[in-house]
Amino acid sequence: MPPPEGDEVLTLPPASSAPATVRIEHAGSGTIIVHAYGDDSRDILASEIGAYRGEVPLPAGTSLVTITADGTWSLTGM
């Protein structure tokens, strides 16, 4: 199965109390923006131009993640 490409909305199962780290990879030449949404919060996990690889903490209570990207990407660890 090829990696996802372009924009996506991910719904997460109910969050556990354990902290999670998300690994984000982007192979596009343009922008990738990743937002995490909780009950009363919105956090930017990544806002980068070009190829990107990094790890960021997933905020507690995150139930929705949006990805805006011009190329292939992956999110692991959620």
Secondary structure by P-SEA (a helix, b strand, c coil): cccccccccccccccccbbbbbbbbbcccbbbbbbbbccccccccccccccccccccccccccbbbbbcccccccccc
